[in-house]
Amino acid sequence: MSRFVGPYQIIQRVGPVAYRVGLSLSLSNLHAVFHVSPLRKYIHDPSHVVEPDDVQVKENLTFEKLPVAVVDYKLKELRGKSIALVKVLWDATTGESTWEVEQQCWERYPFLFPSKSVFGDENSCC
């Protein structure tokens, strides 16, 4: 899933830093005037194409991106405690990944973990 959707045409400059954007019908619940900061000049790249139908926007105007895989593990010492972290790959095409707390990730996305063991536990295989 991409961070951006579009491209969409800029319809009108509303103010010195605000633009009205021609959104598709699937995004009609969004306000069409945006500050210039989230807007980006589009440079065509076929791997960037995201069909608007693929993005399921919720009523609170958010969407959930599902992780692809766990690509790395590490233990982090915080205030005398060891915290197990996993590096989660969110988008295979862009390589977008973040470090997440393993226990929380395991609870939300158990399909990412081959067994029930948690990294850093005495029963962990890693």
C-alpha positions as CSV (number, residue, x, y, z in Angstrom):
1,M,0.0,0.0,0.0
2,S,1.3,3.4,-0.9
3,R,1.5,6.4,1.4
4,F,-0.1,8.5,-1.4
5,V,-3.1,8.1,-3.6
6,G,-3.6,9.7,-6.9
7,P,-2.6,11.4,-9.0
8,Y,-5.4,13.9,-8.8
9,Q,-5.7,17.2,-10.7
10,I,-5.3,20.5,-8.8
11,I,-8.5,22.4,-9.6
12,Q,-7.9,25.7,-8.0
13,R,-5.5,27.6,-5.8
14,V,-7.6,28.6,-2.8
15,G,-4.9,30.6,-0.8
16,P,-1.2,31.1,-0.7
17,V,-0.7,27.5,0.7
18,A,-4.0,25.7,0.0
19,Y,-5.3,23.9,-3.1
20,R,-8.6,22.4,-4.2
21,V,-8.0,18.9,-5.6
22,G,-10.3,17.0,-7.9
23,L,-10.9,13.7,-5.9
24,S,-12.4,10.6,-7.3
25,L,-16.0,9.6,-6.2
26,S,-14.6,6.9,-3.8
27,L,-12.9,9.7,-1.8
28,S,-15.9,12.1,-2.0
29,N,-16.2,12.0,1.8
30,L,-12.8,13.8,2.1
31,H,-12.6,17.6,2.2
32,A,-11.1,18.6,-1.2
33,V,-9.0,21.5,0.0
34,F,-5.5,20.6,1.1
35,H,-2.5,22.4,2.6
36,V,0.4,22.4,0.2
37,S,2.6,20.2,2.6
38,P,1.0,16.8,1.8
39,L,0.9,17.5,-1.9
40,R,3.7,16.1,-4.1
41,K,4.6,16.6,-7.7
42,Y,3.8,13.3,-9.4
43,I,6.7,11.6,-11.3
44,H,5.3,8.7,-13.4
45,D,6.4,5.3,-12.3
46,P,4.3,2.2,-13.1
47,S,5.1,0.6,-9.7
48,H,3.4,3.6,-8.0
49,V,0.0,2.9,-9.5
50,V,-2.7,2.2,-6.8
51,E,-6.2,1.6,-7.9
52,P,-8.6,3.7,-5.7
53,D,-10.8,0.6,-5.3
54,D,-7.8,-1.1,-3.5
55,V,-7.9,1.5,-0.7
56,Q,-10.7,0.8,1.7
57,V,-11.2,4.2,3.5
58,K,-13.1,3.8,6.8
59,E,-15.7,6.3,8.2
60,N,-13.0,8.0,10.3
61,L,-11.0,8.6,7.0
62,T,-8.3,6.1,7.9
63,F,-7.3,2.8,6.3
64,E,-5.4,-0.2,7.6
65,K,-2.2,-1.4,5.9
66,L,-1.5,-5.1,6.5
67,P,2.1,-6.2,7.0
68,V,3.8,-8.4,4.5
69,A,6.6,-10.1,6.6
70,V,8.9,-9.9,9.6
71,V,12.4,-9.2,8.2
72,D,14.5,-8.8,11.4
73,Y,14.4,-9.2,15.2
74,K,16.3,-7.4,18.0
75,L,16.2,-6.9,21.8
76,K,16.2,-3.3,23.0
77,E,17.1,-2.4,26.6
78,L,14.7,0.2,28.0
79,R,14.7,1.3,31.6
80,G,16.3,-2.0,32.6
81,K,13.8,-4.2,30.7
82,S,14.4,-6.1,27.5
83,I,11.8,-5.4,24.8
84,A,11.6,-7.7,21.9
85,L,11.2,-5.8,18.6
86,V,10.5,-7.0,15.1
87,K,11.1,-5.2,11.8
88,V,7.9,-5.4,9.8
89,L,7.9,-5.0,6.1
90,W,4.7,-3.1,5.1
91,D,5.2,-2.7,1.4
92,A,7.4,-5.1,-0.7
93,T,7.6,-2.8,-3.7
94,T,8.9,0.2,-1.8
95,G,10.7,-1.7,1.0
96,E,8.8,0.4,3.6
97,S,9.4,-1.2,7.1
98,T,9.2,-0.2,10.7
99,W,10.3,-1.6,14.1
100,E,7.4,-2.7,16.2
101,V,7.0,-4.3,19.6
102,E,6.9,-8.0,18.9
103,Q,4.1,-8.9,21.4
104,Q,1.7,-6.3,20.0
105,C,2.6,-7.3,16.5
106,W,2.0,-11.0,17.3
107,E,-1.4,-10.2,18.8
108,R,-2.6,-8.2,15.8
109,Y,-0.9,-10.1,13.0
110,P,-0.3,-13.8,14.1
111,F,0.0,-14.9,10.5
112,L,3.4,-13.2,10.4
113,F,4.9,-15.7,12.9
114,P,5.5,-19.3,11.9
115,S,5.0,-20.6,15.5
116,K,3.5,-19.4,18.8
117,S,6.9,-18.7,20.3
118,V,7.7,-15.1,21.0
119,F,11.2,-13.8,20.3
120,G,13.1,-13.2,23.6
121,D,11.1,-15.8,25.6
122,E,12.7,-18.9,27.1
123,N,10.7,-20.9,24.5
124,S,11.8,-18.8,21.6
125,C,13.6,-20.5,18.7
126,C,15.5,-17.3,17.7
